[in-house]
Amino acid sequence: MRIYTGGTFDLFHWGHVELLRRIKDMAGKDGQVVVALNTDEFVEEYKGKKPVMSYDEREIVLKACMYVDEVIKNIGGKDSRPSILAADVDFVIVGTDWCERDYMKQMSFTREWLEEHNIGFGYIPYTIGISTTDIKKRLLDQ
């Protein structure tokens, strides 16, 4: 089974590792985890600021993670459909922090589109107590 997840993965931390570990567990022993990594330009457009780490730095860290099998560039920006199709996956999995933010709408796909392409969708519990925003705040407080 191939599972897709996407994101910025700035200031890679144990919450990211936990998300990717859980997705790898879902994929199974012979399964693969494909991460669509947001470009610096998209992050700036979407969040209004550049990531701390460049795309290349974030890609190197993700590729070094034992729970990631492949890193692809998020080629569609907020339209995730081109990246999902390019990844040729069975499922799209994201953290539950997206439950109330309508991930599908923000990433420009629908349940019908997923069904049309025979792709499942689900959530992994969000890791409480850590975030990139929290790390940035800690740095500023020092």
N, C-alpha and C positions, 0 to 999 in steps of 0.2 A: 504494500500500500504506500502511495506517495501522498504526503500531506503538505499543504501550502500554509504558510503564515507570512505576514508582511509587517514591516515597521521601520522605525528609524534606528533603534538600538544604539542610541547615543550614550556615552559613558556606561558601557556594558557592565551590568551588575548581577547580583545573585537572583534578582527577580526575573531577569531575562533568561538566565541559566535554567531556572525552575520552569518557566514557560516552555522552553525548548526541550527540556528533559521529559516533561509530561507529554509533549507532542510526540517525541521519539518513542516513548512507551506505547502511545496509541498506535503508532505506525507499525510496531512490532519488530521482532528481531531482524527480519529481512526488509523492513520498510525504510522509507527515505523521508527526510524532512527537507523541504525546499523553502528557503527564506527569500522573499522579495524585499530587497533593501531599498528604502527611499533615497532618492538623489538629494544632494545638498540644495539644489534649486527648488525641488518640490517641498522639502522641509521648510525652507524660507517662505515659500508661497503659502503653505498650509498653516504653519505655526507663527509666521511673522518674524522669525529670527532663524539664523543659521544654526545648524548643530555645532556643538563644541568640537566634535571630532569630524574630520572630513569623510567623504564617502569611502575613499581608499582605506583610511584607518579603520572605519567601522567594518568594512568588508574583510579585512585581514583578521580582525578579532572574531567575527562570526565564523569564518572558515576554520579558525583554530578550535572552535567549540566542538567537542566530541559528539554533541547531539545534532549537529547540522551536517547534512550530506551535500547540499548544494546551495550556493548563494547566487541569485540572479538580480539584475537591476530592475527596479520597478519602472518599467518602460512607459506606463500609462498615466503616471501621476495619480490623481484622484480617481481615475478610471482603472480599476484593478483588473478588468477583464482581459486585456492583452497579456498581462503577466501571468494570470491564472492559466490561461490557455497555453501560453508558452511553456509553463512548468509541467503541463500534462499530468495533473494531480487527480486524486480520488476524493480528497476532502480539503476544505478551507477551515482552519481552526484559528480562533483568536481568543484573547483573554476576556474574562467576564467584565472587565472594566469597560468594554464596548457594548454591553447589553442594553444600557439605557441611552446610548448615543446613536443607535441605528447604523451599525457598521455597514450593512449592505447598501443603504442609501448613500452614505458618505463615500463608499468605494465604487459606486455606480453600477451595482448589479442587483438582481432580484432573485428570490427563491426560484421563480420560474426559469430564469436564465441558468441557474445552477442545475436545476432538474433537466433542462434541455440538453445540457452538456454532461449529465450523469455525474455531478459533483455534489458531495454531501457538505454540510456546514455544521459547525458546532463551536462550543466554548470550552475553555480550560479555566479553572478558577484562578482569579487574579491573586498574585502574591502580595499580601498585605504587609506594610511596613517598609517598603522600599520603592523608590522611583527615581528617575533621572532628575526630576524637579527637586526631590528631597535632597539628593546628593549636591546639586547646585546650591541649594539653600545652606546646607552644612558648610560648604566651602566659603560662602559669603559671610557666614557667622564666625569664622575663625579669625 
